[in-house]
Amino acid sequence: MTRPTRALIDLEALRANYRLARRIHGGRAVAVIKANAYGHGALACARALAEDADAFAVAFLDEARELREGGVRNPILLLEGVFSGAELELASELGLWLVVHHDEQIRMVEQARLLPRSLTAWLKIESGMHRAGFDSADAARAYRRLDATGKVRAITLMTHFARAEELRSSMTTEQIERFDMETRGLPGERSLCNSAGLLNWPQARRDWARPGIMLYGIAPDDSVLTGLQPVMTFRSCICAVRTVQPGDAIGYGATFVADKPMRIGLVCAGYADGYPQTAPSGTPVAVDGQRTSLVGRVSMDLLMVDITDLPSARIGSEVELWGRHVHVSEVAKASGRIGYELVCNVKRAPFEYVDVPASRVSCMRVESATA
């Protein structure tokens, strides 16, 4: 493929972020690789983390089956649980761990033909997010019913935070207290912390953490967090250069009008590749490692950057849309998006994986995403 747009995935940075998460937490950590590892490639990321990860988590069974078929043998937790008895039996065959968050899922366990004590279950308790899980006051009843099936070897108690990225909110403290109160006396390990909980709420750290977005070098509040290494570099090249004069309008809708003579670089990337269409003029980009900015409206296949003050920029110059010079959180903030969404939406561009220190990324040959 000759078009230069690429998504470069740094697997050593991924491993470093996982080790940091586990070190901060002080206990075991489930590496969350749902949604194709937040757009980074689930199988490649799982293989890279296999020696380090205590367990993985995905959203549903098909995501887990892809990993098992790809040779991943670590424990895998299904965050949404299963949707039918047939899925439950297949999950058991694959050795998957299950989140159980409503009575129908307990009924599936009761009716399934499974070996005694063959399942590992994570019982989800609703502590204030009001999305999925048993009401906290119902935790003991749900626990006893699940345990009474005789098919569960261990039950981990878990909850999920709604506002853990907000340090001044009292909601997370209230969720922790509610969870602890309603599960007091119930045996089993605990898991409270997502990425935001792990980073911001040390009092929520228990047996298991569930780091997700931070594994990919992105802070849950879309700040630029020191210590996390960006895993994805989304890049392309300048494919044409144009000089415009004061008063010249650039791009669809004439949303940007030059107020001085300018050199404009045309870049082979657009919203069909996953770059946000809402990114305005002024959104940061880097050309040959030097920061500059977007000008004009992002189109389907192309966007334009200001290279007026970059005299060495030319056709073929490398453009980093986000990565180590321009953090994806900066682009997300400018675009009115979140970093999660941007990395999940990269498409059409080939993915290339490197497994070397960051200082050598630019000179290494990369392997294909299917390797």
C-alpha positions as CSV (number, residue, x, y, z in Angstrom):
1,M,0.0,0.0,0.0
2,T,1.6,3.3,-1.1
3,R,-0.5,5.9,0.7
4,P,1.7,6.9,3.6
5,T,-0.9,7.1,6.4
6,R,0.0,4.6,9.2
7,A,-0.9,3.8,12.8
8,L,2.4,2.8,14.6
9,I,1.8,0.8,17.8
10,D,4.7,0.7,20.4
11,L,4.4,-2.6,22.3
12,E,7.2,-1.8,24.7
13,A,5.3,1.4,25.7
14,L,2.2,-0.7,26.3
15,R,4.2,-3.1,28.6
16,A,5.7,-0.1,30.4
17,N,2.3,1.4,31.0
18,Y,0.9,-1.9,32.3
19,R,3.9,-2.3,34.7
20,L,3.3,1.2,35.9
21,A,-0.4,0.5,36.6
22,R,0.4,-2.6,38.5
23,R,3.1,-0.8,40.5
24,I,0.8,2.0,41.5
25,H,-1.9,-0.3,42.4
26,G,0.3,-2.6,44.5
27,G,-1.8,-5.7,43.6
28,R,-2.8,-7.7,40.6
29,A,-4.1,-6.0,37.4
30,V,-6.5,-7.0,34.7
31,A,-5.3,-5.5,31.4
32,V,-8.5,-4.2,29.7
33,I,-8.2,-4.9,26.0
34,K,-11.9,-4.6,25.0
35,A,-12.9,-2.9,21.7
36,N,-9.9,-4.2,19.9
37,A,-7.6,-3.0,22.7
38,Y,-9.1,0.5,22.5
39,G,-8.3,0.5,18.8
40,H,-4.7,-0.7,19.1
41,G,-5.2,-4.3,18.0
42,A,-6.3,-6.8,20.7
43,L,-4.4,-9.9,19.7
44,A,-1.1,-8.1,19.1
45,C,-1.5,-6.2,22.5
46,A,-2.5,-9.4,24.3
47,R,0.5,-11.3,22.9
48,A,2.8,-8.4,23.9
49,L,1.4,-8.4,27.5
50,A,1.1,-12.2,27.9
51,E,4.1,-12.6,30.1
52,D,3.2,-9.7,32.4
53,A,-0.5,-9.6,32.6
54,D,-2.3,-11.2,35.5
55,A,-5.4,-11.4,33.4
56,F,-7.1,-9.7,30.5
57,A,-10.6,-8.2,30.2
58,V,-12.8,-7.9,27.1
59,A,-16.4,-6.9,26.6
60,F,-18.0,-10.1,25.4
61,L,-17.4,-13.6,24.3
62,D,-16.5,-13.1,20.6
63,E,-13.6,-10.8,21.7
64,A,-12.3,-13.4,24.0
65,R,-12.7,-16.2,21.5
66,E,-10.4,-14.3,19.1
67,L,-7.7,-14.2,21.7
68,R,-8.0,-17.9,22.6
69,E,-7.8,-18.8,18.9
70,G,-4.8,-16.6,18.7
71,G,-3.0,-18.6,21.4
72,V,-3.6,-16.3,24.4
73,R,-3.9,-18.5,27.5
74,N,-4.0,-15.9,30.3
75,P,-7.3,-15.6,32.2
76,I,-9.8,-13.5,30.3
77,L,-12.7,-11.7,32.0
78,L,-16.0,-11.0,30.1
79,L,-17.0,-7.6,31.4
80,E,-20.6,-7.9,30.1
81,G,-20.9,-11.5,31.1
82,V,-22.8,-13.9,28.8
83,F,-26.1,-13.4,27.0
84,S,-27.4,-17.0,26.8
85,G,-26.9,-20.4,28.3
86,A,-25.1,-21.6,25.1
87,E,-22.6,-18.7,25.5
88,L,-22.1,-19.7,29.2
89,E,-21.2,-23.2,28.3
90,L,-18.8,-22.1,25.6
91,A,-17.2,-19.6,28.0
92,S,-16.7,-22.4,30.4
93,E,-15.0,-24.5,27.7
94,L,-12.7,-21.6,26.9
95,G,-11.9,-21.1,30.6
96,L,-13.2,-17.6,30.7
97,W,-14.0,-15.6,33.8
98,L,-17.5,-14.1,33.9
99,V,-18.9,-10.8,35.2
100,V,-22.4,-11.5,36.6
101,H,-24.5,-8.4,37.0
102,H,-28.2,-9.4,36.9
103,D,-30.4,-12.2,38.0
104,E,-30.9,-13.7,34.6
105,Q,-27.2,-14.4,34.4
106,I,-27.4,-16.2,37.7
107,R,-30.3,-18.2,36.3
108,M,-28.1,-19.2,33.4
109,V,-25.5,-20.6,35.8
110,E,-28.2,-22.4,37.8
111,Q,-29.5,-24.1,34.6
112,A,-26.2,-24.8,32.8
113,R,-24.7,-28.2,32.6
114,L,-21.3,-27.5,34.1
115,L,-18.8,-29.3,36.3
116,P,-19.0,-28.4,40.0
117,R,-16.9,-25.4,41.0
118,S,-15.7,-24.9,37.4
119,L,-16.5,-21.2,37.0
120,T,-14.8,-18.1,38.2
121,A,-17.3,-15.3,38.6
122,W,-17.0,-11.6,39.3
123,L,-20.2,-10.3,40.9
124,K,-20.8,-6.7,39.9
125,I,-22.3,-4.4,42.6
126,E,-24.1,-1.2,41.6
127,S,-22.7,1.5,44.0
128,G,-23.9,4.7,42.4
129,M,-23.3,4.7,38.6
130,H,-26.8,3.2,38.0
131,R,-25.7,1.3,34.9
132,A,-25.0,-2.4,35.4
133,G,-24.9,-4.5,38.6
134,F,-26.9,-5.6,41.5
135,D,-28.1,-2.9,43.8
136,S,-25.7,-2.6,46.7
137,A,-28.4,-3.6,49.2
138,D,-29.0,-6.8,47.2
139,A,-25.3,-7.8,47.1
140,A,-25.5,-10.5,49.8
141,R,-28.6,-12.1,48.3
142,A,-27.0,-12.3,44.8
143,Y,-23.8,-13.6,46.3
144,R,-25.6,-16.4,48.2
145,R,-27.6,-17.4,45.2
146,L,-24.6,-17.5,42.9
147,D,-22.6,-19.5,45.4
148,A,-25.5,-21.9,46.0
149,T,-25.3,-23.1,42.4
150,G,-22.3,-25.2,43.3
151,K,-20.7,-24.3,40.0
152,V,-18.6,-21.4,41.0
153,R,-15.1,-21.9,42.4
154,A,-14.5,-18.3,43.4
155,I,-16.4,-15.0,43.5
156,T,-14.7,-11.6,43.2
157,L,-16.8,-8.6,44.2
158,M,-16.5,-5.6,41.9
159,T,-18.0,-2.2,41.2
160,H,-17.4,0.6,38.7
161,F,-16.8,4.3,39.3
162,A,-18.8,7.0,37.5
163,R,-16.7,10.1,38.3
164,A,-13.3,8.9,39.5
165,E,-11.4,11.3,37.2
166,E,-13.0,14.2,39.2
167,L,-10.8,14.7,42.3
168,R,-13.2,17.2,43.8
169,S,-16.3,15.1,43.5
170,S,-17.5,13.3,46.6
171,M,-19.3,10.6,44.5
172,T,-16.3,8.2,44.4
173,T,-15.9,8.3,48.2
174,E,-19.6,7.6,48.5
175,Q,-19.3,4.7,46.1
176,I,-16.4,3.2,48.0
177,E,-18.2,3.5,51.3
178,R,-21.4,2.0,49.9
179,F,-19.6,-0.9,48.3
180,D,-17.6,-1.7,51.5
181,M,-20.6,-1.5,53.7
182,E,-22.9,-3.7,51.6
183,T,-20.2,-6.3,50.9
184,R,-18.9,-6.5,54.5
185,G,-18.8,-10.1,55.7
186,L,-18.9,-11.6,52.2
187,P,-15.8,-13.7,51.3
188,G,-13.8,-13.2,48.2
189,E,-11.4,-10.7,46.5
190,R,-12.4,-7.2,45.6
191,S,-11.9,-5.0,42.5
192,L,-12.9,-1.3,42.4
193,C,-10.3,0.6,40.4
194,N,-10.6,1.4,36.7
195,S,-7.8,3.7,35.4
196,A,-9.1,6.8,37.0
197,G,-9.7,5.0,40.3
198,L,-6.2,3.6,40.3
199,L,-4.6,6.9,39.6
200,N,-6.7,9.2,41.8
201,W,-8.2,7.2,44.7
202,P,-5.6,5.1,46.7
203,Q,-8.3,4.2,49.2
204,A,-10.1,2.3,46.5
205,R,-7.1,-0.1,45.7
206,R,-8.0,-3.7,46.6
207,D,-7.0,-7.1,45.3
208,W,-7.5,-6.4,41.6
209,A,-7.3,-3.2,39.4
210,R,-8.7,-2.9,36.0
211,P,-6.5,-0.5,34.0
212,G,-7.9,0.3,30.6
213,I,-7.2,3.6,28.9
214,M,-4.0,4.3,30.8
215,L,-2.4,1.2,29.3
216,Y,-2.4,3.1,26.0
217,G,-0.7,6.1,27.4
218,I,-3.9,8.2,27.8
219,A,-5.1,9.7,31.0
220,P,-8.8,9.1,31.8
221,D,-9.5,12.8,32.1
222,D,-7.7,13.5,28.8
223,S,-4.9,15.4,30.5
224,V,-1.3,14.7,29.5
225,L,-0.2,12.5,32.4
226,T,3.5,12.3,33.1
227,G,4.8,8.7,33.4
228,L,2.4,7.2,30.7
229,Q,3.9,6.6,27.3
230,P,1.8,7.0,24.2
231,V,1.3,3.7,22.5
232,M,-0.2,4.8,19.2
233,T,1.5,7.2,16.8
234,F,-0.9,8.2,14.0
235,R,1.1,9.6,11.2
236,S,1.2,10.5,7.5
237,C,3.3,12.6,5.1
238,I,3.0,15.9,3.2
239,C,1.9,15.0,-0.3
240,A,1.8,18.5,-1.8
241,V,2.8,22.1,-0.9
242,R,0.9,25.3,-1.8
243,T,1.7,29.0,-1.2
244,V,-1.3,31.2,-0.4
245,Q,-1.6,35.0,-0.1
246,P,-3.5,37.2,2.4
247,G,-7.2,36.9,1.8
248,D,-7.0,33.4,0.3
249,A,-9.5,31.0,1.9
250,I,-8.4,27.4,2.5
251,G,-10.5,24.3,2.3
252,Y,-14.3,23.4,2.5
253,G,-16.5,26.2,3.8
254,A,-13.7,28.7,3.6
255,T,-13.4,28.5,7.4
256,F,-9.8,29.7,7.4
257,V,-8.6,32.8,5.6
258,A,-4.9,33.6,5.4
259,D,-3.9,37.0,6.9
260,K,-0.3,36.7,5.5
261,P,1.6,34.8,2.9
262,M,1.6,31.1,4.0
263,R,3.0,27.8,3.0
264,I,0.4,25.0,3.4
265,G,1.2,21.3,3.5
266,L,-1.4,18.9,2.2
267,V,-1.5,15.7,4.3
268,C,-2.9,12.3,3.3
269,A,-5.2,11.8,6.2
270,G,-8.8,12.7,6.9
271,Y,-11.9,11.8,8.8
272,A,-12.3,8.5,6.8
273,D,-9.0,7.5,8.5
274,G,-10.3,8.4,11.9
275,Y,-8.9,11.9,12.3
276,P,-11.7,14.0,13.9
277,Q,-13.7,16.1,11.5
278,T,-14.4,18.5,14.3
279,A,-10.7,19.4,14.7
280,P,-10.5,23.2,14.1
281,S,-7.8,25.4,12.7
282,G,-5.1,25.6,15.4
283,T,-5.2,22.0,16.4
284,P,-1.6,20.9,17.0
285,V,0.3,18.6,14.6
286,A,4.0,17.9,14.2
287,V,5.9,18.0,11.0
288,D,9.3,16.3,11.0
289,G,9.1,16.5,14.8
290,Q,8.3,20.3,15.0
291,R,5.0,21.4,16.2
292,T,2.7,23.4,14.0
293,S,-1.1,23.5,13.5
294,L,-4.0,22.4,11.4
295,V,-5.5,25.0,9.0
296,G,-9.0,24.8,7.4
297,R,-11.6,22.1,7.7
298,V,-10.7,18.4,7.8
299,S,-12.0,16.6,4.8
300,M,-12.6,12.9,4.2
301,D,-9.2,12.0,2.8
302,L,-7.0,15.1,3.4
303,L,-6.2,17.8,5.8
304,M,-3.9,20.8,5.7
305,V,-1.2,22.1,8.0
306,D,0.7,25.4,8.3
307,I,4.4,25.0,7.4
308,T,5.1,28.7,6.9
309,D,7.7,28.7,9.7
310,L,9.2,25.3,8.8
311,P,11.3,26.1,5.8
312,S,12.7,22.5,5.5
313,A,9.2,21.0,5.3
314,R,8.5,19.6,1.9
315,I,6.7,16.8,0.0
316,G,7.5,13.6,1.9
317,S,8.0,15.3,5.3
318,E,6.6,13.1,8.1
319,V,3.4,14.4,9.8
320,E,2.5,13.2,13.3
321,L,-1.2,13.7,13.9
322,W,-0.8,12.4,17.4
323,G,1.9,10.4,19.2
324,R,4.9,11.5,21.2
325,H,5.2,15.1,19.9
326,V,1.4,15.8,19.9
327,H,-0.5,13.9,22.5
328,V,-3.9,12.5,21.4
329,S,-5.5,14.2,24.4
330,E,-4.5,17.6,22.9
331,V,-6.2,16.7,19.7
332,A,-9.3,15.4,21.6
333,K,-9.6,18.5,23.6
334,A,-9.3,20.8,20.6
335,S,-11.9,18.7,18.8
336,G,-14.5,18.4,21.5
337,R,-13.9,14.7,21.7
338,I,-12.2,12.3,24.2
339,G,-9.0,10.4,23.7
340,Y,-10.8,7.1,24.0
341,E,-12.9,7.9,20.9
342,L,-10.0,9.0,18.8
343,V,-7.9,5.9,19.2
344,C,-10.9,3.6,18.9
345,N,-11.8,5.2,15.6
346,V,-8.6,4.9,13.6
347,K,-9.3,2.9,10.5
348,R,-8.3,2.4,6.9
349,A,-4.7,3.2,7.8
350,P,-2.5,0.1,8.1
351,F,-1.3,-0.8,11.6
352,E,2.3,-1.5,12.2
353,Y,3.8,-2.9,15.4
354,V,7.2,-2.1,16.9
355,D,8.8,-3.7,20.0
356,V,11.8,-1.6,20.6
357,P,12.8,1.4,22.8
358,A,11.1,4.6,21.7
359,S,14.4,6.2,20.6
360,R,14.8,3.6,17.9
361,V,11.2,3.5,16.5
362,S,11.9,5.7,13.5
363,C,14.7,3.5,12.2
364,M,13.2,0.1,12.8
365,R,11.5,-2.1,10.2
366,V,8.0,-2.9,11.4
367,E,5.9,-6.1,11.1
368,S,2.4,-6.2,9.8
369,A,-0.7,-6.2,12.0
370,T,-1.4,-9.8,11.0
371,A,1.9,-11.2,12.3
